[in-house]
Amino acid sequence: MFKKFFSNRIQNTPPSFIRESLKVIQNPEIISFAGGLPNPISFPQEELKISMNRVADKYGDKLYQYSQTLGLKELREFVISRFNKIHGTAFSIDNIMITTGSQQALDLLGKVFINEGDNVLIEKPSYLGFLQAFCLYSANFCPVKLNNDGLDIEDLKRVVNRHKPKLAYLIPNFQNPTGIMYSEENRKEIFEVIKDEDLILVQDDPYGDLRFDGKSALAYIGVNQTDKNIYLGSFSKIVTPGMRIGYVIAHNDIIRMLETAKQASDLHSNIFCQYILADYLYNNDLEKHINKIRGLYKSQASKMVECMEKYFPDGIKYTVPSGGMFTWVTLKEGQSALELFDKAVEKKVAFIPGNPFYINEKSVNTLRLNYTNASEEKIEEGIKRLAQAILEL
C-alpha cells in the first residue's frame, strides 16, 4: 500500500542477502559459514572492560555529550600514525575521519561522488555491501574480472577505455568475497593503467592486518598519487565489530566534503566507543593482539582447506587463503549455488551463494565460505554436510 510513496532509489535497491539469510539460519543446529563474523574469542573483552572504567573516571560527562564530526582527536592521531608507519606515507590528522563502520564510509562516498548514471568500476565479483550502498545512488557498475592474483589487466584496460569510470572500488587484500590477494606486480600494472585517468580510486582494506605470515599487508596502489586515492579501514576485524568504528583516509579536500555529508547523516559516530577504543589502543599492544588473531584464523583456514580437499567431490575448486576471513568455492559448470543453498540448509549448514556479489547474473556456480566464526570441529562437520549436499545437487 505504501509503494507509491517510496523513492525509486529504495525500490531499486535489493536487500542484503546476508542479512536476509541470517534470519533463515538462526537455528542453533545449523553450522554457519555465511556471515563475515570475527571469532568472538578474538575480542579483547577484559582489556576493553578496563578501558570502559578508566574513561568513565577520566572523562566524565564528555563521554555523554555531542562531539565533533571528524571523530575523537586521540583516536585519529593513533590511526594515522600507525598507517603512516605501515605504509610509508606522511598523512596528517587533517586526512582522516572516523565513521560508523566502513559501511557508513561507503554510503558517504556515494553521497559525495555519485550522480545518477555515473560509471563505477568494480571487481567481478565485488563486496555486496558496496553494491547495495551505491545502488541507492543509481550508479552504473562496470565490472572487471578477477584472476587469482588480482584484476585482469586486459579487462581493466577495456573497461577504463570504454566507460571512463568516475570512481573505482577495489579490495586488494584478501578480497571479499573471493579471499584473493592482489600480487605486487598486479598492483603495479593497475597503477600504470589508471594513473593518468580522471578517476577516484577507493581502496577498502578491512582485512589487511589479517595476513597469516605475521605482518600487515600493504594495501596502497599508487602511494605517490594520494590526491585521488581514498583508503577505508576498520576496527571491526581486529578489535570488535560491535563498536562500529571505521575510518577514511584521503586528501583533506575530500575529507571536508565527507564531513559535510556525515553531518547530514548522524552528526558524529558513537563518541563513547571512540573514547573506549582510543584508551584500549594506547594502553595495550595492538600488534600482539592482531598476531593472536592471525594465528587463530590461519589454523581455522587450514582446517577448512584440509576438509574441502578431503570431502569435496572431484571438480570442485576453491581458493586457498593467505589471510582474511573467506574462501571462494566454484562448483561444476551448470550447477547452481542457490539450489545448493537450499539443499545445504536442509542438512543444517549454510553459506552465501555467489549471486549477490555480481551485477545482473541470476545463476552462478560460486559461493563464499567464512571460516573464522566456527570451531575446527564444526568446520569439519559443516564441510562434510556441504560435500554431501554438493553430491546430491
ZAMARGU-4260 file (C-alpha; in steps of 0.2 Angstrom, whole numbers, plus 5000, padded with zeros to 4 digits):
<rodrens>
0) 5000/5000/5000 | 5015/5012/5003 | 5024/5008/4986 | 5018/5025/4978 | 5027/5034/4992
5) 5044/5025/4992 | 5058/5033/4982 | 5064/5025/4966 | 5081/5023/4975 | 5075/5012/4988
10) 5064/5002/4977 | 5078/4998/4965 | 5090/4993/4980 | 5089/4975/4984 | 5090/4970/5002
15) 5106/4962/5009 | 5106/4943/5005 | 5117/4941/5020 | 5106/4950/5032 | 5091/4941/5025
20) 5099/4924/5025 | 5104/4926/5044 | 5085/4925/5048 | 5084/4908/5040 | 5099/4901/5049
25) 5095/4906/5067 | 5093/4888/5071 | 5107/4884/5083 | 5109/4867/5075 | 5114/4875/5059
30) 5133/4877/5056 | 5135/4894/5048 | 5149/4898/5036 | 5138/4913/5029 | 5142/4929/5039
35) 5158/4938/5039 | 5159/4937/5058 | 5175/4938/5068 | 5178/4924/5081 | 5171/4930/5097
40) 5186/4923/5106 | 5197/4936/5097 | 5188/4951/5106 | 5199/4959/5120 | 5184/4959/5132
45) 5194/4961/5148 | 5205/4974/5142 | 5190/4984/5135 | 5181/4982/5151 | 5196/4990/5160
50) 5196/5004/5147 | 5177/5007/5150 | 5180/5010/5168 | 5196/5021/5165 | 5187/5033/5153
55) 5172/5034/5164 | 5183/5040/5178 | 5194/5051/5167 | 5182/5060/5156 | 5165/5060/5165
60) 5152/5070/5156 | 5162/5071/5140 | 5158/5053/5136 | 5139/5058/5135 | 5140/5074/5126
65) 5139/5078/5107 | 5156/5078/5099 | 5165/5083/5083 | 5160/5075/5066 | 5178/5071/5061
70) 5180/5060/5077 | 5190/5059/5093 | 5207/5068/5090 | 5217/5055/5100 | 5209/5041/5090
75) 5213/5049/5074 | 5231/5053/5079 | 5233/5034/5083 | 5226/5028/5067 | 5235/5040/5056
80) 5252/5037/5065 | 5250/5018/5063 | 5245/5020/5045 | 5260/5031/5041 | 5272/5018/5049
85) 5265/5003/5040 | 5263/5011/5023 | 5277/5024/5022 | 5265/5039/5020 | 5265/5056/5028
90) 5247/5059/5031 | 5241/5071/5045 | 5226/5072/5056 | 5218/5083/5043 | 5217/5067/5031
95) 5206/5056/5042 | 5188/5055/5048 | 5181/5042/5059 | 5165/5033/5053 | 5152/5022/5059
100) 5160/5006/5052 | 5167/5005/5034 | 5149/5003/5028 | 5145/5021/5033 | 5160/5027/5023
105) 5154/5018/5008 | 5137/5027/5009 | 5146/5044/5012 | 5156/5041/4996 | 5141/5038/4986
110) 5133/5054/4993 | 5149/5064/4989 | 5154/5057/4972 | 5140/5049/4963 | 5127/5057/4952
115) 5113/5046/4944 | 5121/5035/4930 | 5139/5039/4934 | 5151/5024/4929 | 5159/5015/4944
120) 5172/5002/4941 | 5171/4986/4952 | 5179/4969/4954 | 5169/4954/4947 | 5163/4948/4960
125) 5163/4963/4972 | 5158/4966/4990 | 5139/4966/4991 | 5138/4979/5005 | 5146/4991/4992
130) 5135/4986/4978 | 5120/4989/4990 | 5126/5006/4995 | 5130/5013/4978 | 5113/5006/4971
135) 5105/5019/4982 | 5114/5032/4972 | 5109/5024/4955 | 5127/5021/4950 | 5131/5011/4934
140) 5143/4997/4938 | 5157/4992/4927 | 5164/4975/4932 | 5182/4969/4929 | 5186/4951/4930
145) 5197/4944/4944 | 5211/4932/4942 | 5220/4923/4956 | 5232/4937/4958 | 5221/4952/4956
150) 5212/4962/4942 | 5213/4955/4924 | 5223/4969/4917 | 5217/4967/4899 | 5199/4968/4905
155) 5203/4983/4916 | 5210/4992/4901 | 5194/4988/4891 | 5183/4994/4905 | 5193/5010/4908
160) 5194/5015/4890 | 5176/5011/4886 | 5167/5018/4901 | 5179/5031/4908 | 5173/5027/4926
165) 5172/5041/4938 | 5177/5030/4953 | 5185/5013/4956 | 5181/5002/4971 | 5194/4989/4975
170) 5198/4977/4989 | 5217/4972/4986 | 5219/4962/5002 | 5210/4946/5004 | 5196/4952/4993
175) 5178/4950/4999 | 5171/4938/4993 | 5185/4928/4985 | 5198/4929/4998 | 5212/4933/4984
180) 5227/4944/4987 | 5232/4956/4974 | 5250/4952/4969 | 5263/4966/4970 | 5265/4965/4951
185) 5246/4966/4948 | 5245/4982/4959 | 5259/4990/4948 | 5250/4986/4932 | 5234/4993/4939
190) 5243/5009/4943 | 5250/5010/4926 | 5233/5009/4918 | 5224/5021/4929 | 5237/5034/4934
195) 5233/5046/4920 | 5214/5043/4921 | 5202/5056/4929 | 5195/5044/4942 | 5194/5042/4961
200) 5202/5026/4967 | 5194/5019/4983 | 5204/5005/4992 | 5194/4996/5005 | 5205/4986/5017
205) 5196/4978/5032 | 5207/4963/5031 | 5225/4969/5028 | 5230/4966/5046 | 5224/4948/5045
210) 5239/4942/5034 | 5244/4924/5040 | 5263/4927/5038 | 5263/4939/5053 | 5264/4956/5045
215) 5251/4969/5039 | 5248/4969/5020 | 5252/4985/5010 | 5235/4990/5003 | 5240/5006/4994
220) 5240/5006/4975 | 5249/5021/4968 | 5255/5028/4985 | 5263/5043/4977 | 5246/5048/4969
225) 5237/5052/4986 | 5227/5066/4979 | 5214/5054/4971 | 5216/5039/4982 | 5204/5035/4996
230) 5208/5022/5009 | 5195/5014/5020 | 5200/5005/5036 | 5190/4997/5051 | 5192/4990/5069
235) 5178/4978/5066 | 5190/4963/5062 | 5205/4967/5074 | 5196/4973/5089 | 5177/4972/5089
240) 5163/4975/5076 | 5150/4980/5089 | 5158/4997/5091 | 5155/5001/5073 | 5171/5011/5071
245) 5179/5013/5054 | 5189/5027/5046 | 5193/5036/5029 | 5210/5042/5025 | 5210/5054/5010
250) 5215/5071/5003 | 5209/5085/5015 | 5198/5092/5002 | 5189/5075/5001 | 5188/5074/5020
255) 5179/5091/5021 | 5166/5085/5009 | 5164/5068/5018 | 5162/5078/5034 | 5148/5088/5027
260) 5139/5073/5021 | 5142/5064/5038 | 5135/5080/5047 | 5119/5077/5037 | 5119/5058/5042
265) 5122/5057/5060 | 5132/5072/5066 | 5146/5060/5073 | 5149/5042/5077 | 5147/5035/5094
270) 5159/5045/5105 | 5158/5034/5120 | 5165/5019/5110 | 5178/5031/5102 | 5185/5035/5120
275) 5185/5017/5125 | 5194/5011/5109 | 5207/5025/5110 | 5211/5021/5128 | 5212/5002/5123
280) 5224/5006/5109 | 5235/5017/5119 | 5236/5005/5134 | 5238/4989/5125 | 5249/4981/5112
285) 5238/4980/5097 | 5251/4971/5086 | 5252/4957/5099 | 5233/4956/5099 | 5232/4955/5080
290) 5246/4942/5080 | 5235/4931/5091 | 5220/4933/5078 | 5231/4929/5064 | 5237/4913/5072
295) 5218/4908/5076 | 5212/4912/5058 | 5227/4903/5050 | 5223/4887/5059 | 5204/4889/5055
300) 5208/4892/5037 | 5220/4877/5036 | 5206/4866/5043 | 5193/4872/5031 | 5205/4869/5016
305) 5210/4852/5023 | 5192/4847/5025 | 5187/4853/5007 | 5202/4843/5000 | 5196/4828/5010
310) 5177/4828/5007 | 5173/4838/4992 | 5169/4828/4976 | 5181/4830/4961 | 5179/4845/4950
315) 5175/4857/4964 | 5188/4872/4965 | 5192/4884/4980 | 5204/4897/4984 | 5217/4894/4997
320) 5218/4909/5009 | 5234/4918/5014 | 5224/4929/5026 | 5207/4937/5029 | 5191/4928/5033
325) 5185/4919/5017 | 5187/4906/5004 | 5178/4906/4987 | 5171/4889/4980 | 5167/4886/4962
330) 5155/4872/4958 | 5155/4862/4942 | 5149/4871/4926 | 5130/4872/4926 | 5127/4869/4945
335) 5118/4882/4954 | 5124/4889/4971 | 5106/4895/4975 | 5100/4877/4973 | 5114/4871/4983
340) 5110/4884/4997 | 5093/4876/4999 | 5100/4858/5000 | 5113/4864/5012 | 5101/4872/5024
345) 5091/4856/5024 | 5107/4847/5030 | 5109/4861/5043 | 5124/4870/5035 | 5124/4887/5027
350) 5135/4898/5016 | 5132/4913/5005 | 5129/4910/4986 | 5139/4920/4974 | 5124/4928/4966
355) 5123/4944/4976 | 5141/4948/4973 | 5138/4950/4954 | 5128/4963/4944 | 5114/4956/4934
360) 5119/4937/4935 | 5105/4926/4940 | 5113/4909/4940 | 5130/4907/4946 | 5141/4892/4952
365) 5151/4901/4965 | 5149/4903/4984 | 5158/4911/4999 | 5163/4902/5015 | 5168/4911/5031
370) 5179/4900/5042 | 5183/4912/5056 | 5167/4910/5066 | 5166/4891/5069 | 5177/4879/5079
375) 5188/4867/5069 | 5176/4853/5075 | 5161/4862/5067 | 5171/4867/5052 | 5174/4848/5048
380) 5156/4843/5052 | 5150/4858/5041 | 5161/4854/5026 | 5156/4836/5027 | 5137/4841/5026
385) 5141/4853/5012 | 5150/4840/5002 | 5135/4828/5004 | 5124/4842/4998 | 5135/4845/4983
390) 5135/4827/4979 | 5116/4827/4979 | 5115/4843/4968
</rodrens>
